[in-house]
Amino acid sequence: MSDTRNDLVPRQPLAWVAGSDAPEKRVLNIGFMPLSDAASVVVAATQGFAQPYGLTLNLRRQTSWAGVADKLSSGELDAAHALYGMVYAIELGLGGAPATDMAVLMGLNQNGQSINLSQALKEAGITRPAALGQRAARGEKLTFAHTFPTGSHALWLYYWLASQGIHPLHDVNSVVVPPPQMLAHLQAARIDGFCAGEPWSAHAVALGQGCTVATSQSIWPDHPEKVLACTRAFVEQYPNTARALLMAVLEASRFIEASPENRRSTAHLMSGRDYLDVPLASIEPRFMGLYDDGLGNQWQDDHPLSFHNHGAANVPYLSDGMWFMTQFRRWGLLRDDPDYLAVARRVQRLDLYSEAAGAVDIAVPASPLRHSQLLDGTVWDGTDPAAYARGFALHARHDRAPEA
């Protein structure tokens, strides 16, 4: 890693460790999925950021988001790199699993996901939403994969399709595929496209398996993505541990973005067999914000994968948590409006985040809500989530569950 690492080693945490704020539990099992946006957790565990806080982080690579959800709920994992929407689904008891009280400690990243189409569609010239819409209008259902029914990739895919006039529950078929298996399904022609986190979209393009037709940041610039999550019981039993973990991962997030060299060295670390096990050439460009969509277009993205962004990527905004619930309501996963704000206040641990951020000199915004404009022109600011959820032209009938 870059020599700038030495300038960022925290000095204050030793006082925390020695005093009454010492972590109650010092060895933690931390789950992650093989995705570029797990980098902050990997760096915190492997590059010396956890030890000054009295912690040892044992990384546990997972094979599916369903496994992450089960192991978080059962306590097999103390905390995990997790899908934002998945955390809220567990909290609300969606998907058939028992409801478990959850906690979002911090955001791990913004941006950095993509929607890809297959090589067969690319060769047929179907690379624009209008062409997909024509297929849908003729009743020709394509099959798209996402990574978890209540995860962000399902919701980015649904939002993008709906913004193009394609109903994601009626006009296409959708299936769940773990991120590392996307390319095998694409190559076997079991799916026509997918939405997933990097490096899998870039790797598909590099292998000549289709093209990228949309990035998640083109749907919502600087959108919330993965989070550091645990159960509420963990926070209540080990509050000092949760705060120490937050500080370690915040330091790691800031380090990654301290210089281009740090980003590159982190991409190199993530390419290793224990993490992504993918060639660096399929990881580094989009990690650095450089895109090649496989259609002859290259660009430096204005809203690249961000791990810190001066803290903006890490704040567990109440409005971010509420947005995922509005989409559950929109697509019929929730039959009734929850108390959006009350649920978000339970899950988003702004109290712990503020303490940890203050301890490592990271600014905390004055408001727990933020203002964003999405691809279809809708504005989300968290002030009226029920009206927002009802306001879309395309949505599910709320008297039945969404189609598989």
C-alpha positions in Angstrom: 0.0 0.0 0.0 1.1 3.6 -0.5 3.4 5.3 2.0 0.6 7.8 2.8 -0.8 5.0 5.0 1.6 6.1 7.8 0.1 9.5 7.9 -3.3 8.1 8.5 -2.7 5.7 11.3 -5.0 6.8 14.2 -3.2 7.9 17.3 -6.2 8.6 19.6 -7.7 5.1 19.6 -5.2 3.7 22.1 -6.9 5.9 24.8 -10.3 4.4 23.8 -8.8 0.8 24.1 -7.3 1.5 27.5 -10.2 3.1 29.1 -13.9 2.3 29.8 -14.6 2.5 26.1 -12.5 -0.6 25.3 -14.3 -3.0 23.0 -16.2 -5.7 24.9 -15.6 -8.2 22.1 -12.2 -8.0 20.4 -12.3 -10.7 17.7 -15.0 -10.3 15.1 -16.2 -12.4 12.2 -17.0 -10.0 9.3 -18.8 -11.2 6.2 -18.2 -9.9 2.7 -19.2 -10.7 -0.8 -16.6 -10.7 -3.6 -17.3 -7.3 -4.9 -15.2 -4.2 -5.4 -17.3 -2.3 -2.9 -16.2 -4.6 -0.1 -12.8 -2.8 -0.2 -13.2 -0.7 3.0 -13.9 -3.8 5.1 -11.0 -5.7 3.5 -8.6 -2.8 4.0 -9.7 -2.3 7.6 -9.1 -6.0 8.3 -5.8 -6.4 6.5 -4.0 -3.1 6.5 -3.6 -2.4 10.2 -6.7 -0.2 10.8 -8.5 -2.5 13.2 -5.6 -3.3 15.7 -5.2 0.3 17.1 -8.9 0.0 18.1 -8.3 -3.2 20.0 -10.0 -5.4 17.3 -9.1 -8.4 15.1 -11.3 -8.7 12.1 -11.6 -12.2 10.6 -12.9 -11.8 7.1 -15.4 -14.4 6.0 -16.0 -14.5 2.2 -19.6 -15.5 1.4 -21.1 -17.2 -1.6 -24.6 -15.5 -1.7 -26.5 -12.6 -0.2 -29.0 -15.1 1.2 -26.1 -16.6 3.2 -25.1 -13.2 4.5 -28.6 -12.5 5.6 -29.0 -15.8 7.4 -25.6 -15.6 9.1 -26.2 -12.0 10.2 -29.5 -12.9 11.7 -28.2 -16.0 13.5 -25.1 -14.3 14.8 -22.6 -16.5 12.9 -21.4 -13.2 11.5 -20.9 -10.3 13.9 -21.2 -7.7 11.1 -21.0 -7.7 7.3 -20.7 -5.8 4.0 -24.4 -5.9 3.2 -27.0 -4.8 0.7 -28.9 -1.7 2.0 -32.3 -3.1 1.0 -31.5 -6.5 2.4 -31.0 -5.1 5.9 -34.4 -3.4 5.8 -36.0 -6.6 4.5 -34.6 -8.5 7.5 -35.9 -5.7 9.8 -39.4 -5.9 8.3 -39.5 -9.7 8.0 -39.9 -9.7 4.2 -39.1 -12.7 2.1 -40.5 -15.3 4.5 -37.7 -15.1 7.1 -38.5 -14.1 10.7 -38.0 -10.4 11.4 -34.8 -9.6 13.1 -33.9 -6.1 14.6 -31.1 -4.7 12.5 -28.6 -1.9 12.5 -26.9 0.1 9.8 -23.6 1.4 11.2 -22.4 3.3 8.1 -22.5 3.4 4.4 -19.6 1.6 2.7 -19.9 3.2 -0.7 -21.9 5.1 -3.2 -22.2 4.3 -7.0 -20.4 1.6 -8.9 -23.0 -0.9 -10.0 -24.0 -1.6 -13.6 -26.7 -3.1 -15.9 -25.3 -5.3 -18.7 -26.8 -7.0 -21.7 -25.7 -10.2 -23.3 -23.5 -10.6 -26.4 -26.4 -12.0 -28.3 -28.5 -8.9 -27.7 -25.5 -6.7 -28.5 -24.9 -8.5 -31.8 -28.7 -8.1 -32.6 -28.3 -4.4 -32.1 -30.5 -4.4 -29.0 -28.4 -2.1 -26.9 -30.8 0.8 -26.1 -33.9 1.0 -23.9 -36.1 1.7 -26.9 -35.2 -1.7 -28.5 -35.8 -3.5 -25.2 -39.2 -1.7 -25.0 -40.1 -2.9 -28.5 -39.4 -6.5 -27.5 -41.6 -6.0 -24.4 -44.4 -4.5 -26.5 -44.3 -7.6 -28.7 -44.7 -9.8 -25.6 -41.1 -11.2 -25.9 -40.0 -11.5 -22.4 -36.3 -11.2 -21.7 -34.7 -12.7 -18.6 -32.7 -10.4 -16.3 -30.7 -11.4 -13.2 -30.2 -9.5 -10.0 -28.5 -10.6 -6.8 -31.2 -10.6 -4.1 -35.0 -10.0 -4.2 -34.9 -7.0 -1.8 -31.3 -5.9 -2.7 -30.2 -2.8 -4.4 -29.5 -4.5 -7.7 -33.1 -5.6 -8.1 -34.2 -2.1 -7.3 -31.8 -0.4 -9.7 -32.9 -2.8 -12.4 -36.6 -2.3 -11.7 -36.1 1.5 -11.5 -34.2 1.7 -14.8 -36.6 -0.6 -16.7 -39.6 1.4 -15.4 -38.1 4.7 -16.3 -38.0 3.4 -19.9 -41.7 2.3 -19.8 -40.9 -1.4 -19.3 -42.7 -2.9 -16.3 -40.2 -5.0 -14.4 -42.8 -7.4 -12.9 -44.8 -8.0 -16.1 -42.7 -7.3 -19.2 -39.5 -9.2 -18.2 -38.6 -12.3 -16.2 -36.3 -11.9 -13.3 -34.1 -14.4 -11.5 -31.7 -14.3 -8.6 -28.0 -15.1 -9.3 -25.1 -14.5 -6.9 -22.7 -11.9 -8.3 -19.7 -14.2 -9.1 -22.1 -16.5 -11.1 -23.4 -13.9 -13.4 -20.9 -14.5 -16.2 -21.6 -18.3 -16.2 -25.3 -17.7 -16.5 -24.7 -15.2 -19.3 -22.4 -17.5 -21.2 -24.9 -20.4 -20.9 -27.6 -18.1 -22.3 -29.7 -18.6 -19.2 -30.1 -14.8 -18.8 -30.2 -11.9 -21.3 -28.7 -9.4 -18.9 -28.0 -8.6 -15.3 -27.5 -5.9 -12.7 -24.6 -6.4 -10.3 -21.8 -4.7 -8.6 -18.3 -4.5 -10.0 -16.1 -6.1 -11.1 -18.6 -8.5 -12.7 -20.0 -6.1 -15.3 -16.5 -4.9 -16.4 -15.3 -8.5 -16.4 -18.1 -9.5 -18.8 -17.2 -6.7 -21.2 -13.5 -7.6 -21.0 -14.4 -11.2 -21.9 -16.5 -10.2 -24.8 -19.7 -11.2 -23.1 -21.9 -8.2 -24.0 -22.1 -4.6 -23.0 -22.9 -2.2 -20.2 -26.0 -0.2 -21.0 -26.4 1.7 -17.7 -24.5 2.5 -14.5 -26.3 2.8 -11.2 -25.0 6.3 -10.8 -26.8 7.2 -14.1 -30.0 6.2 -12.3 -29.2 8.1 -9.1 -26.0 10.1 -8.9 -24.2 9.3 -5.6 -26.8 6.7 -4.5 -26.5 4.7 -1.3 -25.2 1.2 -1.9 -23.5 -1.3 0.5 -23.5 -0.8 4.2 -21.7 -2.1 7.3 -24.6 -3.9 9.1 -25.1 -6.0 12.2 -28.1 -6.9 14.4 -29.4 -4.4 16.9 -28.7 -7.0 19.6 -25.0 -6.9 18.7 -24.9 -3.1 19.1 -26.7 -3.3 22.4 -24.5 -6.1 23.8 -21.2 -4.6 22.4 -21.6 -0.9 22.0 -17.9 -0.1 22.4 -17.0 -2.8 19.9 -19.5 -1.4 17.4 -18.1 2.1 17.7 -14.5 0.8 17.4 -15.4 -1.2 14.3 -17.0 1.9 12.8 -13.9 4.0 13.5 -11.6 1.4 11.9 -13.7 1.1 8.7 -14.1 4.9 8.5 -10.3 5.2 8.7 -9.9 2.6 6.0 -12.5 4.3 3.8 -10.7 7.6 4.0 -7.4 6.0 3.3 -8.6 4.4 0.0 -9.5 7.9 -1.3 -6.5 9.7 0.1 -4.6 9.4 -3.2 -4.9 7.8 -6.6 -2.0 5.5 -5.6 -4.1 4.3 -2.6 -7.0 3.5 -4.9 -4.7 1.6 -7.3 -3.1 -0.4 -4.5 -6.5 -1.2 -3.1 -7.7 -2.5 -6.4 -4.6 -4.6 -6.6 -5.3 -6.0 -3.1 -8.9 -6.7 -4.0 -7.8 -8.7 -7.2 -6.3 -11.4 -5.0 -7.5 -14.9 -4.7 -9.0 -14.4 -1.2 -11.2 -11.5 -2.3 -12.3 -11.1 -5.9 -9.9 -13.6 -7.7 -10.4 -11.6 -10.9 -7.7 -10.1 -13.2 -6.7 -6.6 -12.2 -7.5 -5.4 -15.7 -11.2 -6.1 -15.0 -11.1 -4.3 -11.6 -8.8 -1.3 -11.7 -10.4 0.8 -14.5 -13.9 1.1 -13.0 -12.4 1.2 -9.5 -10.7 4.4 -10.8 -13.9 5.7 -12.5 -12.8 4.8 -16.0 -15.5 3.1 -18.1 -15.5 1.1 -21.3 -19.1 0.0 -22.1 -18.2 -2.6 -24.8 -20.0 -0.4 -27.4 -17.1 1.8 -28.3 -17.6 4.4 -25.6 -15.0 5.3 -22.9 -15.4 7.9 -20.3 -14.2 9.1 -16.9 -17.4 9.0 -14.8 -18.5 12.1 -12.9 -19.9 9.9 -10.1 -17.5 7.0 -9.7 -17.4 4.3 -7.1 -16.9 6.2 -3.8 -15.8 4.8 -0.5 -15.6 8.1 1.5 -16.1 11.4 -0.4 -15.2 13.4 2.7 -17.6 11.3 4.7 -20.7 11.8 2.4 -20.5 8.2 1.3 -20.5 6.9 4.9 -23.3 8.8 6.6 -26.3 6.5 7.3 -28.8 9.1 6.2 -32.4 8.4 7.3 -33.6 9.3 3.8 -31.4 6.6 2.3 -32.9 3.9 4.4 -36.4 5.2 3.8 -35.9 5.2 0.0 -35.5 1.4 -0.1 -38.8 1.0 1.8 -40.5 3.2 -0.7 -39.4 0.8 -3.4 -40.6 -2.2 -1.5 -44.0 -0.5 -1.3 -43.9 0.5 -5.0 -43.2 -3.1 -6.1 -45.6 -4.8 -3.7 -43.1 -6.3 -1.3 -44.9 -4.2 1.4 -48.7 -4.3 1.2 -49.1 -1.2 3.5 -47.0 1.8 4.2 -44.8 1.3 7.2 -43.9 4.2 9.5 -41.0 5.0 7.3 -39.3 7.5 9.6 -39.7 5.4 12.7 -38.2 2.3 11.1 -35.3 4.3 9.6 -34.6 5.8 13.1 -34.4 2.3 14.6 -32.1 0.9 11.9 -29.8 3.8 11.0 -27.4 4.2 14.0 -26.7 7.8 13.5 -25.8 8.1 17.2 -22.9 5.7 17.0 -21.9 7.0 13.6 -21.7 10.6 14.9 -19.5 9.5 17.9 -17.2 7.5 15.7 -16.9 10.1 13.0 -16.2 12.8 15.5 -13.5 10.7 17.1 -11.6 10.4 13.7 -12.3 14.1 12.6 -14.9 13.3 9.9 -17.6 15.9 9.6 -21.2 14.9 10.2 -24.0 16.7 8.2 -26.5 18.8 10.1 -29.5 17.0 8.6 -30.2 13.3 8.5 -32.0 13.8 5.2 -30.5 14.6 1.8 -32.0 15.8 -1.5 -31.5 13.8 -4.8 -32.9 13.8 -8.3 -33.1 10.5 -10.1 -33.1 9.4 -13.7 -36.8 9.9 -14.4 -36.8 13.4 -12.9 -38.4 12.5 -9.6 -36.9 14.2 -6.5 -36.3 12.3 -3.3 -35.7 14.1 0.0 -37.4 11.8 2.5 -40.0 14.3 3.6 -43.1 12.4 2.3 -42.2 8.8 1.6 -45.7 7.5 1.4 -46.6 10.0 -1.4 -43.4 9.3 -3.1 -44.0 5.6 -3.2 -47.5 6.1 -4.6 -46.4 8.7 -7.2 -44.8 6.4 -9.9 -46.7 5.7 -13.1 -45.4 2.1 -13.1 -45.9 0.1 -9.9 -47.2 -3.2 -8.6 -50.8 -3.8 -7.5 -50.6 -3.5 -3.8 -53.1 -6.2 -3.2 -50.8 -9.0 -4.3 -47.2 -10.1 -4.0 -44.8 -9.3 -6.9 -44.3 -11.9 -9.6 -41.2 -14.0 -9.3 
